[in-house]
Amino acid sequence: MSEFSAEIPEVPEVPEYPFRNPTALEPPPEWAELREGCPVAPIRLASGDTALLLTRYQDVKEILSDPRFTRRLDAEGAARVTANESGGVFGGAGDGGGDGGTAMTADTHRAWRQLVGRAFTAKRVTGMRPGIQAMTERLVESMIAQGEPADLVDAVGFPLPVWVICDLLGVPDSDRESFAYWSDTMLSLTRFSQEEIDAAQGEFDAYLLAHVTAKRAEPGEDLLSELASLVEGLDGRLTEQLLIMTAKGLLVAGHETTANMIGKMVSMLLADRSRWEALLADRALVRPAVEEVLRFDANPGFGMPRYLTEEVEVAHRTLPAGTTVVCSMASANRDERQFEGAGEMRLNRSPNPHVAFGAGPHSCLGQALARTELQVVLDVLLERLPTLELAVPVPELRRREGLVVGGLEQVPVRW
């Protein structure tokens, strides 16, 4: 049991977290209540441990931007996030979700990000766009051919990002279905048993070890091959294990979160027909609309935990070293102090400094790729299916449960 602060009572009044949404596209009412009345609030996690939830924009951005605070949830007294011993993607000492998920010092982490940044460039993402466009068009055409109603999640949402990330990592098509399952187990809060998680991660580690070894022996044009060549020129600062954890992090950040976001994006835009009509009338709105969808997402999942290695003041309250905090980026993105009309979706909102991808030294390295995929999907759907609509009422959309990231089980559509 975490004992991060004597101020937090071990009593039933501490609410369980994550909070439940009224419907799949509506935010939990607790976010607004806590932003106004208790911006640093005690919560009980799936593990039974307690932590503090930050819900205001300024506080969330401050903690996420502070390089002193990382996801060291294996530290003595740190709160355990998940119901499983391993802790899933939050079980290691580093920064997963794109940072590799393994123990790294601040200096090693900086060196790692510089290396990945050199390979994972805007030029590479730009070069990937035609392939993403072509694959999206194939998936949409296949969905159309199979007839309506169709499940957009199954037809486009999940196949596209796993294809993209496996292409990025040089993984053959035949292995891509396994990647989707391995990704789910890494993101389990309560969905999978410890035995299922251990077995899947053992398979994943063995696969990646063989894959990384092969890439180092015979490099290709993919990201892992490029990272491996950079490592060779830097006296092995990025070890084989870090290459494996990089692949894991990219799978979680580049596949699962984007896959879920595609379904949520389309659902949000179709939930109010005027939004879809506005995009049909003005395609220049696609880019700002994607940013607004990211900001407005009411079902993003857990948030970003941080372990405080030093005392810090947040919202006029002193939090001691050893505290585990959870930064709710989604609540921060609806903070009226930062965003005018925060509770409204404005497709032309500018500027839009949302924190959906985090902030500071641990922000998502794959955000340019995620944005590209979302923009391409929206462009293709608007072009091919201008009459697209939800095939069920919005309240009937079902959330994916038991995972760290939020999503929808299905998005039934017709045209």
Buried (B, 14 or more C-beta within 10 A) or exposed (E): EBEBBEEBEEEEEBBEBBBEBEBBBEBBEBBBEBBEEEBBBBBBBBBEBBBBBBBBBBBBBBBBBBEEBBBBBBBEBBBBBBBBEBBBBBBBBBBBBBBBBBBBEEEBBEBBBEBBEEBBEEEBBEEBBEEBBEBBBBBBEEBBEEEBBBBBBBBBBBBBBBBBBBBBBBBEEEEBEBBBBBBBBBBBBEBBEEEBBBEBBEBBBEBBBEBBBBBBEEBEEBBBBBBBBBBEEEEEBBEBBBBBBBBBBBBBBBBBBBBBBBBBBBBBBBBEEEBBEBBBEEEEBBBBBBBBBBBBBBBBBBBBBBBBBEEBEBBEEEBEEBBBBBBBBBBBBBBEEBBEEBEEBBBEBEEBEBBBBBBBBBBBBBBBBBBBBBBBBBBBBBEBBEEBEBBBEBEEBEBBEBBBBBBBBBBBBBB
